[in-house]
């Protein structure tokens, strides 16, 4: 869809940087609000959501209601159900009785939104963000890229507000970083798994490193496509067990707005400590995936013998190196036993997760205005606004951030179930109204004790009464 031309010198109400699910949700919920003039820039040519992990049959861990808009506005035209209706697939979905959609289907749904929503600009690379104190606006410099990714034209957009939705990037542990870019033996991150899957399946021995959901899905996919008795697979993880993700009803309440508010109100040291203890809430494995792995391993024992597959949790990779140009040697340490060993392998898949994409380069021009915590991270308020110098915020200009505030808003930061609620919070703050009324309570659990002011005991009544003199004879 096209939008009317916008005068280049007129400030926009909002510029979004990044067109992943977070900003796509923000754009979808902002669509019916005519007072919000906005544009969203994305360097990639089209929308894609973890394309290297769209393995056949893998599912989104959240229910289909955790789409871009439903939990803030189920009447929006951008719901997943309306997407199905536009494809004449409502009845098949109804009879499938699936609460969780396939990842490829979620990706297709987001593409449908991106293709039909106005204001999205792909092939636009944002180069710098600055504050213009003379005009009280932000300047966003960008480059329009041609279909081959080369610079075509330069541009500048003025805006009063910015929404950062730059997402995450693959994380490679330091011990394995030198191997990734070296030629020869394949060492790939799980984000690129499908691009290298054919080559990986031909390797003599394959090692998967990482005990989260992506590691489990890749191990299962490899196991299903390796010959019985010649699987030659190792699966290693740092966690104490290949553990299921906490998926009890009350456990899931850690992904509610109630818990987000509670977490944000905690002192910084308490928040940092909590994040180190909650791995099973967000890095555990779906129980159906664990069951499928066990079923496949068990099936391969029916004719006697055990599959050539080794699954070992509680292991960290100390160092790694190449043996000639055909193999890799991993130096391992078991964290509980304190023992060490070496493993020789022909290919390595790093299912080591993603990290929030650093904002320092993008926001370098705003560094004098940023307010940081004791670990030099941007401070983010409860409305998802980065703390800036009062000289900026006094003018009513703000930078909103999505997917880069785990240290202030907790483990629910990347969770799809909070996407619509976070977008609605931002839009309510931006407009100063309540276009999306949000419920005051979302969980049965009460996180923390209510804060009470110290009370001074009232004066005893008999101490306040005047004394009655005694009368003779009474």
Secondary structure in CASP SS format (residue, H / E / C, confidence):
PFRMAT SS
TARGET T0000
AUTHOR 0000-0000-0000
METHOD secondary structure of the structure
MODEL  1
X C 1.00
X C 1.00
X C 1.00
X C 1.00
X C 1.00
X C 1.00
X C 1.00
X C 1.00
X C 1.00
X C 1.00
X C 1.00
X E 1.00
X C 1.00
X E 1.00
X E 1.00
X E 1.00
X E 1.00
X C 1.00
X C 1.00
X C 1.00
X H 1.00
X H 1.00
X H 1.00
X H 1.00
X H 1.00
X H 1.00
X H 1.00
X H 1.00
X H 1.00
X H 1.00
X C 1.00
X C 1.00
X C 1.00
X C 1.00
X C 1.00
X C 1.00
X C 1.00
X E 1.00
X E 1.00
X E 1.00
X E 1.00
X C 1.00
X C 1.00
X C 1.00
X C 1.00
X C 1.00
X C 1.00
X C 1.00
X C 1.00
X C 1.00
X H 1.00
X H 1.00
X H 1.00
X C 1.00
X C 1.00
X C 1.00
X C 1.00
X C 1.00
X E 1.00
X C 1.00
X C 1.00
X C 1.00
X C 1.00
X C 1.00
X C 1.00
X C 1.00
X C 1.00
X C 1.00
X C 1.00
X C 1.00
X C 1.00
X C 1.00
X C 1.00
X C 1.00
X C 1.00
X C 1.00
X C 1.00
X C 1.00
X C 1.00
X H 1.00
X H 1.00
X H 1.00
X H 1.00
X H 1.00
X H 1.00
X H 1.00
X C 1.00
X C 1.00
X C 1.00
X H 1.00
X H 1.00
X H 1.00
X H 1.00
X H 1.00
X H 1.00
X H 1.00
X C 1.00
X C 1.00
X C 1.00
X C 1.00
X C 1.00
X E 1.00
X H 1.00
X H 1.00
X H 1.00
X H 1.00
X H 1.00
X H 1.00
X H 1.00
X H 1.00
X H 1.00
X H 1.00
X H 1.00
X H 1.00
X H 1.00
X H 1.00
X C 1.00
X C 1.00
X C 1.00
X E 1.00
X E 1.00
X C 1.00
X C 1.00
X E 1.00
X E 1.00
X E 1.00
X E 1.00
X E 1.00
X E 1.00
X E 1.00
X E 1.00
X E 1.00
X C 1.00
X C 1.00
X C 1.00
X C 1.00
X E 1.00
X E 1.00
X E 1.00
X E 1.00
X E 1.00
X E 1.00
X E 1.00
X E 1.00
X E 1.00
X C 1.00
X C 1.00
X C 1.00
X C 1.00
X C 1.00
X E 1.00
X E 1.00
X E 1.00
X E 1.00
X E 1.00
X E 1.00
X E 1.00
X E 1.00
X E 1.00
X C 1.00
X E 1.00
X E 1.00
X E 1.00
X E 1.00
X C 1.00
X C 1.00
X C 1.00
X E 1.00
X E 1.00
X E 1.00
X C 1.00
X C 1.00
X C 1.00
X H 1.00
X H 1.00
X H 1.00
X H 1.00
X H 1.00
X H 1.00
X H 1.00
X C 1.00
X C 1.00
X C 1.00
X C 1.00
X C 1.00
X C 1.00
X E 1.00
X E 1.00
X E 1.00
X H 1.00
X H 1.00
X H 1.00
X H 1.00
X H 1.00
X H 1.00
X H 1.00
X H 1.00
X H 1.00
X H 1.00
X H 1.00
X H 1.00
X C 1.00
X C 1.00
X C 1.00
X C 1.00
X E 1.00
X E 1.00
X E 1.00
X E 1.00
X C 1.00
X C 1.00
X C 1.00
X H 1.00
X H 1.00
X H 1.00
X H 1.00
X H 1.00
X H 1.00
X H 1.00
X H 1.00
X H 1.00
X H 1.00
X H 1.00
X H 1.00
X C 1.00
X C 1.00
X C 1.00
X C 1.00
X C 1.00
X C 1.00
X C 1.00
X C 1.00
X E 1.00
X E 1.00
X E 1.00
X E 1.00
X C 1.00
X C 1.00
X C 1.00
X C 1.00
X C 1.00
X C 1.00
X C 1.00
X E 1.00
X C 1.00
X C 1.00
X C 1.00
X C 1.00
X C 1.00
X C 1.00
X H 1.00
X H 1.00
X H 1.00
X H 1.00
X H 1.00
X C 1.00
X H 1.00
X H 1.00
X H 1.00
X H 1.00
X H 1.00
X H 1.00
X H 1.00
X H 1.00
X H 1.00
X C 1.00
X C 1.00
X H 1.00
X H 1.00
X H 1.00
X H 1.00
X H 1.00
X H 1.00
X H 1.00
X H 1.00
X H 1.00
X H 1.00
X C 1.00
X H 1.00
X H 1.00
X H 1.00
X H 1.00
X C 1.00
X C 1.00
X E 1.00
X C 1.00
X H 1.00
X H 1.00
X H 1.00
X H 1.00
X H 1.00
X H 1.00
X H 1.00
X H 1.00
X H 1.00
X H 1.00
X H 1.00
X H 1.00
X H 1.00
X C 1.00
X C 1.00
X C 1.00
X C 1.00
X C 1.00
X C 1.00
X C 1.00
X C 1.00
X C 1.00
X E 1.00
X E 1.00
X E 1.00
X E 1.00
X C 1.00
X C 1.00
X E 1.00
X E 1.00
X E 1.00
X E 1.00
X E 1.00
X E 1.00
X E 1.00
X E 1.00
X E 1.00
X C 1.00
X C 1.00
X C 1.00
X E 1.00
X E 1.00
X E 1.00
X E 1.00
X E 1.00
X E 1.00
X E 1.00
X E 1.00
X C 1.00
X C 1.00
X C 1.00
X C 1.00
X C 1.00
X E 1.00
X E 1.00
X E 1.00
X E 1.00
X E 1.00
X E 1.00
X C 1.00
X E 1.00
X E 1.00
X E 1.00
X E 1.00
X C 1.00
X C 1.00
X C 1.00
X E 1.00
X E 1.00
X E 1.00
X C 1.00
X C 1.00
X C 1.00
X C 1.00
X C 1.00
X C 1.00
X C 1.00
X H 1.00
X H 1.00
X H 1.00
X H 1.00
X H 1.00
X H 1.00
X E 1.00
X C 1.00
X E 1.00
X C 1.00
X C 1.00
X C 1.00
X C 1.00
X C 1.00
X E 1.00
X C 1.00
X E 1.00
X C 1.00
X C 1.00
X C 1.00
X C 1.00
X E 1.00
X E 1.00
X C 1.00
X E 1.00
X C 1.00
X H 1.00
X H 1.00
X H 1.00
X H 1.00
X C 1.00
X C 1.00
X C 1.00
X C 1.00
X E 1.00
X E 1.00
X E 1.00
X E 1.00
X C 1.00
X C 1.00
X C 1.00
X C 1.00
X H 1.00
X H 1.00
X H 1.00
X H 1.00
X C 1.00
X C 1.00
X C 1.00
X C 1.00
X C 1.00
X C 1.00
X H 1.00
X H 1.00
X H 1.00
X H 1.00
X H 1.00
X H 1.00
X H 1.00
X H 1.00
X H 1.00
X H 1.00
X H 1.00
X H 1.00
X H 1.00
X H 1.00
X H 1.00
X H 1.00
X C 1.00
X C 1.00
X C 1.00
X C 1.00
X C 1.00
X C 1.00
X C 1.00
X C 1.00
X C 1.00
X C 1.00
X C 1.00
X C 1.00
X C 1.00
X C 1.00
X C 1.00
X C 1.00
X C 1.00
X C 1.00
X C 1.00
X C 1.00
X C 1.00
X C 1.00
X C 1.00
X C 1.00
X C 1.00
X C 1.00
X C 1.00
X C 1.00
X C 1.00
X H 1.00
X H 1.00
X H 1.00
X H 1.00
X C 1.00
X C 1.00
X C 1.00
X C 1.00
X C 1.00
X C 1.00
X C 1.00
X C 1.00
X C 1.00
X C 1.00
END
